[in-house]
């Protein structure tokens, strides 16, 4: 089975800690650099044929909504907890929008869950 590819876009150009968690769980993390990286999430997911996109901004929605409307990726946004993200994955979402939460635990747990779902 191929590695899970996760693209991370953060409004403030962060996301490196989430990326470390993705890689700790055996996934490949692609962190988009620069300010407003969340708005490039859908484009980068399509380019990399990613399994999951994670967007961070104040509201937890802008990048996820953009990826959903531009490419049709099923999205859940406005999330504040890891548990909300895990539930969204189980419901088939491919783009997850969070308020700012650049933590290794988030990246690790989401990637582990996605690997489990994929079998």
C-alpha positions as CSV (number, residue, x, y, z in Angstrom):
1,X,0.0,0.0,0.0
2,X,1.3,3.5,-0.8
3,X,2.0,6.1,1.8
4,X,-0.7,8.5,2.8
5,X,0.0,12.0,1.4
6,X,-1.2,14.9,3.6
7,X,-1.0,18.5,2.4
8,X,-1.0,21.2,5.1
9,X,-1.9,24.8,4.5
10,X,-1.7,27.4,7.3
11,X,-2.9,31.0,7.0
12,X,0.2,32.2,8.9
13,X,2.7,29.9,7.0
14,X,3.0,27.4,9.8
15,X,2.1,23.7,9.9
16,X,5.5,22.2,10.5
17,X,4.5,20.5,13.7
18,X,1.5,18.9,12.2
19,X,3.8,17.7,9.4
20,X,6.1,16.1,11.9
21,X,3.1,14.2,13.4
22,X,2.0,13.0,9.9
23,X,5.5,11.7,9.3
24,X,5.7,10.1,12.7
25,X,2.6,8.1,11.8
26,X,4.2,6.9,8.5
27,X,2.7,9.5,6.2
28,X,4.2,12.0,3.8
29,X,3.7,15.6,4.8
30,X,3.7,18.4,2.3
31,X,3.6,21.8,4.1
32,X,2.8,24.7,1.8
33,X,5.1,27.6,2.7
34,X,4.2,31.3,3.0
35,X,1.4,33.4,4.3
36,X,-2.1,32.5,3.2
37,X,-0.9,29.0,2.4
38,X,-4.4,27.7,3.3
39,X,-5.8,29.3,0.2
40,X,-3.5,27.1,-2.0
41,X,-4.6,23.8,-0.3
42,X,-6.9,22.5,-3.0
43,X,-4.4,23.3,-5.8
44,X,-1.6,21.5,-4.0
45,X,-3.8,18.5,-3.1
46,X,-4.7,18.1,-6.8
47,X,-1.0,18.6,-7.9
48,X,0.2,15.9,-5.4
49,X,-2.8,13.6,-5.7
50,X,-3.1,13.9,-1.9
51,X,-5.2,11.7,0.4
52,X,-5.9,14.5,2.9
53,X,-5.7,18.2,3.2
54,X,-5.5,20.1,6.5
55,X,-6.2,23.8,6.5
56,X,-5.6,26.2,9.4
57,X,-6.9,29.8,9.8
58,X,-8.7,31.7,12.5
59,X,-12.1,30.5,11.6
60,X,-10.9,27.1,10.4
61,X,-12.8,27.4,7.1
62,X,-11.3,29.5,4.3
63,X,-8.9,27.1,2.8
64,X,-11.2,24.1,3.3
65,X,-14.1,25.8,1.7
66,X,-11.9,27.0,-1.3
67,X,-10.7,23.4,-1.9
68,X,-14.2,22.1,-1.7
69,X,-15.7,24.6,-4.1
70,X,-12.8,24.6,-6.6
71,X,-12.2,20.8,-6.7
72,X,-15.2,19.2,-5.0
73,X,-13.2,17.6,-2.2
74,X,-15.6,16.7,0.7
75,X,-14.8,19.1,3.5
76,X,-15.5,19.7,7.1
77,X,-14.4,23.0,8.6
78,X,-14.7,25.2,11.7
79,X,-13.2,22.4,13.8
80,X,-11.4,23.0,17.1
81,X,-10.5,19.5,18.3
82,X,-8.7,16.4,17.1
83,X,-11.8,14.3,17.9
84,X,-13.9,16.4,15.4
85,X,-11.2,15.7,12.8
86,X,-11.3,12.0,13.4
87,X,-15.1,12.0,13.1
88,X,-14.9,13.9,9.8
89,X,-12.4,11.4,8.4
90,X,-14.7,8.5,9.3
91,X,-17.5,10.4,7.5
92,X,-15.4,10.5,4.3
93,X,-14.1,14.0,4.4
94,X,-10.8,14.7,2.5
95,X,-10.3,18.3,3.6
96,X,-10.3,19.3,7.2
97,X,-10.4,22.9,8.3
98,X,-9.3,23.8,11.8
99,X,-8.7,26.9,13.9
100,X,-5.0,27.3,14.6
101,X,-3.6,24.0,16.1
102,X,-0.1,23.3,14.8
103,X,0.5,20.2,16.9
104,X,2.3,17.0,16.3
105,X,-0.5,15.1,18.0
106,X,-3.1,16.4,15.5
107,X,-1.0,15.3,12.5
108,X,-0.2,11.9,14.0
109,X,-3.7,11.0,15.0
110,X,-5.4,12.1,11.8
111,X,-2.8,10.1,9.7
112,X,-3.2,7.0,11.9
113,X,-6.9,7.2,11.5
114,X,-6.7,7.6,7.7
115,X,-4.3,4.6,7.4
116,X,-6.8,2.6,9.5
117,X,-9.7,3.7,7.2
118,X,-7.8,2.8,4.1
119,X,-7.1,-0.7,5.5
